[in-house]
């Protein structure tokens, strides 16, 4: 009989690619993880991992077991959801990991709605960049993520996660008020090919969006200044330090001193935001109302 707890460890190792990283995510020692993996190999009668100096990868047998692991763990999530519903337990805490703008746009308003509709559900918020929240959910450190599409993100068909689309918003160009292109209603990104740029650090999904948008416009941006805080990015643009692309919702309510915001001509780079939970947990009586509140709040978001 295969122990499901060991399947969770197998998936963590497959996700993190090293025993040490998987152990850290699971709050176990590397030795304990290795022991559990060895026991799993004995249970299955197959070698599941190939170990090397750079980490571990799954054997063909390991890949087969991982496919079943996703289904088994999703079914266990569903079982927990049904048992919670049977007990009438729509009271408890849900941890939501979300990036700063997502917290402002959908999480905080959804919490306000839940405080009236489902006062026994407590939402605990954890600030996490758009590419950090999904690993937190997969590792069990958060129940729900508000994340953005990014290069390398788990797709909509990922068997580990269930996703709910929330909203999409364009990136706008931000430049100093006396910039030669400031008078235009819309700007061509290609016109900024020789400009200095301000943008998020590598690893931030918006960094990839800026690089991709400029690549499609025919150039590689000269990123001179870096900050993950869009208020700092806008301030630097107002100081004439360069130009920037900023998600539209991040500009809402911001003091745009000495700057102008211009839509991008043609297809604009777009940030797509979604909620995600471990597959099978979407029907949990605590998590389902939070997903519904987020989706309802997102319907009222305008990107005009």
C-alpha positions in Angstrom: 0.0 0.0 0.0 1.4 3.4 -1.0 1.4 6.0 1.8 -0.2 9.3 0.5 2.1 11.3 2.7 5.0 10.1 0.7 3.3 11.1 -2.5 3.2 14.7 -1.2 7.0 14.4 -0.7 7.5 13.1 -4.2 5.5 16.0 -5.7 7.5 18.5 -3.7 10.8 17.0 -4.9 9.4 17.1 -8.5 8.4 20.8 -8.1 11.6 22.0 -6.4 14.1 19.7 -8.1 16.3 19.2 -5.0 15.8 17.3 -1.8 17.0 20.2 0.2 14.5 22.7 -1.3 11.7 20.2 -1.0 12.6 19.6 2.7 12.6 23.3 3.4 9.2 23.7 1.8 7.7 20.8 3.8 9.4 21.8 7.0 11.3 18.5 7.1 15.0 17.7 7.3 16.7 16.5 4.0 17.4 13.2 5.8 13.7 12.7 6.6 12.7 13.5 2.9 15.4 11.0 1.7 14.1 8.3 4.1 10.5 8.8 2.9 11.5 8.6 -0.7 13.5 5.5 -0.1 10.5 4.0 1.6 8.3 5.0 -1.4 10.6 3.3 -3.8 10.4 0.1 -1.6 6.6 0.3 -1.6 6.4 0.7 -5.4 9.3 -1.7 -6.2 10.7 0.9 -8.6 13.5 3.5 -8.7 11.7 6.8 -8.8 14.6 9.3 -8.7 17.9 9.9 -10.5 20.2 11.8 -8.2 23.1 14.0 -9.5 25.2 16.8 -8.2 22.8 19.4 -9.6 19.7 17.8 -7.9 17.2 15.1 -8.7 14.9 14.2 -11.6 12.2 11.6 -11.9 12.7 8.3 -13.7 10.1 7.1 -16.1 8.5 5.2 -13.3 8.6 8.3 -11.1 6.8 10.3 -13.9 4.1 7.7 -14.0 3.6 7.8 -10.3 3.6 11.6 -10.3 0.7 11.6 -12.8 -1.3 9.5 -10.3 -0.1 11.5 -7.4 -1.8 14.6 -8.8 -5.1 12.7 -9.0 -4.7 11.1 -5.6 -3.9 14.4 -3.8 -6.7 16.2 -5.6 -9.1 13.5 -4.5 -7.9 13.8 -0.9 -8.6 17.6 -1.1 -12.1 16.8 -2.3 -12.6 14.4 0.5 -11.6 17.0 3.0 -13.9 19.5 1.4 -16.9 17.1 1.6 -16.2 16.2 5.2 -15.9 19.8 6.1 -19.2 20.5 4.4 -20.8 17.5 6.1 -19.8 18.9 9.4 -21.3 22.3 8.5 -17.9 23.9 9.2 -18.1 27.1 7.3 -16.1 28.7 10.0 -12.3 29.0 10.0 -9.3 30.7 8.4 -8.2 30.9 4.8 -4.7 32.1 3.9 -4.6 34.1 0.7 -1.2 34.9 -0.9 -1.4 37.8 -3.3 0.7 40.6 -4.9 0.2 44.2 -3.6 -2.0 45.5 -6.4 -4.1 42.3 -6.3 -4.6 42.8 -2.6 -5.9 46.3 -3.2 -8.0 45.5 -6.2 -9.7 42.3 -5.3 -8.6 40.7 -2.0 -9.4 43.6 0.4 -12.8 44.3 -1.2 -13.6 40.6 -1.1 -12.7 40.5 2.6 -15.1 43.4 3.2 -17.9 41.5 1.3 -17.1 38.3 3.3 -17.3 40.1 6.6 -21.0 40.7 5.9 -21.9 37.6 4.0 -19.7 35.0 5.8 -18.5 36.5 9.1 -17.3 33.2 10.4 -14.7 32.9 7.6 -11.4 34.7 8.5 -9.1 35.7 5.7 -5.4 36.0 6.4 -3.4 37.8 3.7 0.2 37.1 2.8 1.9 39.6 0.5 3.7 37.7 -2.3 4.8 38.7 -5.7 2.9 37.3 -8.7 5.3 34.4 -9.2 5.6 33.5 -5.5 2.1 32.8 -4.5 1.5 29.6 -6.5 4.5 27.7 -4.9 3.1 28.8 -1.5 -0.2 27.1 -2.4 1.4 24.0 -3.8 3.6 23.7 -0.7 0.6 24.1 1.6 1.7 27.4 3.1 -1.3 29.2 1.6 -4.8 28.0 0.7 -5.4 30.4 -2.2 -3.3 32.5 -4.5 -4.0 35.6 -6.5 -1.4 35.4 -9.2 -0.5 36.6 -12.7 0.4 34.8 -15.8 4.1 34.8 -16.3 6.7 32.9 -18.3 7.0 29.4 -16.8 3.8 29.7 -14.8 1.7 26.5 -14.4 -0.8 26.4 -17.2 -4.6 26.2 -17.0 -4.3 22.5 -17.6 -1.9 21.9 -14.7 -3.3 18.9 -12.7 -2.1 20.4 -9.4 -4.2 23.5 -9.5 -7.7 24.8 -10.1 -7.9 28.3 -11.5 -10.5 31.1 -11.7 -9.8 34.0 -14.1 -10.3 37.4 -12.3 -9.3 40.3 -14.6 -7.0 41.5 -17.3 -5.4 44.9 -17.6 -3.1 46.7 -20.0 0.3 48.2 -19.3 0.5 51.9 -20.0 3.6 54.0 -20.8 4.7 56.4 -18.1 7.0 59.3 -19.0 8.1 62.7 -17.9 5.6 65.4 -18.7 8.1 67.3 -20.9 9.1 64.2 -22.9 8.9 64.8 -26.7 6.2 62.1 -27.0 4.1 63.3 -24.0 1.7 65.2 -26.3 0.7 62.1 -28.2 -2.6 60.4 -27.3 -1.0 56.9 -27.8 2.7 56.0 -28.0 4.6 53.5 -30.1 6.9 51.4 -28.0 9.4 51.4 -30.8 9.9 55.1 -30.3 11.5 54.4 -26.9 14.2 52.0 -28.3 17.0 54.4 -27.5 15.6 55.5 -24.1 16.7 54.5 -20.6 14.1 52.3 -18.9 12.8 51.8 -15.4 11.3 48.5 -14.5 10.9 45.7 -11.9 13.7 43.3 -11.0 14.2 40.0 -12.9 12.0 37.4 -11.4 9.0 39.8 -11.1 6.4 38.7 -13.7 6.1 42.4 -14.8 9.8 42.4 -15.7 9.1 39.6 -18.2 6.1 41.5 -19.6 8.2 44.6 -20.2 11.0 42.6 -21.9 8.4 40.8 -24.1 6.6 44.0 -25.1 9.8 45.7 -26.1 11.0 42.5 -28.0 7.8 42.5 -30.0 8.4 46.2 -30.8 11.8 45.3 -32.2 14.3 46.3 -29.4 15.8 45.2 -26.1 15.1 47.8 -23.4 18.1 49.4 -21.7 16.9 48.8 -18.1 18.9 51.3 -16.0 16.8 51.6 -12.9 15.0 48.8 -11.0 12.3 48.7 -8.4 9.4 46.4 -7.7 7.5 49.4 -6.2 5.5 51.0 -8.9 5.3 54.3 -6.9 9.1 54.4 -7.1 9.0 53.6 -10.8 6.6 56.5 -11.5 8.6 58.8 -9.3 11.8 58.0 -11.3 9.9 58.5 -14.6 8.8 62.0 -13.3 12.4 62.8 -12.5 13.4 62.1 -16.1 15.3 58.9 -15.3 13.7 57.0 -18.1 10.4 55.6 -19.3 8.4 52.7 -17.9 5.5 50.3 -18.5 3.1 50.0 -15.5 -0.1 48.0 -15.1 -3.0 50.3 -15.3 -4.5 49.4 -11.9 -1.2 50.1 -10.2 -1.5 53.7 -11.3 -5.0 54.2 -9.9 -5.0 56.8 -7.1 -1.3 57.5 -7.6 0.0 61.1 -7.6 1.5 61.5 -11.0 3.7 64.4 -10.3 5.6 65.6 -13.4 4.5 62.5 -15.4 2.0 61.6 -18.0 0.4 58.2 -18.7 -0.2 57.2 -22.3 -1.8 54.0 -23.7 0.4 51.9 -26.0 -0.5 52.0 -29.7 -1.5 48.6 -31.1 -1.9 45.5 -29.0 -0.9 46.5 -25.5 1.0 44.2 -23.2 -1.6 42.8 -20.8 -1.4 41.4 -17.2 -3.8 38.6 -16.6 -4.8 37.9 -13.0 -6.3 34.7 -11.7 -7.0 32.9 -8.4 -5.7 29.4 -7.8 -6.2 26.7 -5.2 -4.9 23.1 -5.0 -7.0 21.0 -7.3 -9.9 19.5 -5.4 -10.0 22.3 -2.8 -12.2 24.6 -4.9 -15.3 23.1 -3.3 -14.1 23.4 0.3 -16.8 25.2 2.3 -14.2 27.7 3.5 -12.4 28.3 0.2 -15.3 28.3 -2.2 -16.9 31.4 -0.7 -13.6 33.2 -0.9 -13.2 32.3 -4.5 -16.7 33.5 -5.2 -16.1 36.8 -3.4 -12.9 37.4 -5.4 -14.7 36.6 -8.7 -17.6 38.9 -7.8 -15.2 41.7 -6.9 -13.2 41.3 -10.1 -16.4 41.8 -12.2 -16.5 45.4 -11.0 -12.9 46.2 -12.0 -12.6 48.6 -14.9 -9.4 49.2 -16.9 -10.6 52.3 -18.7 
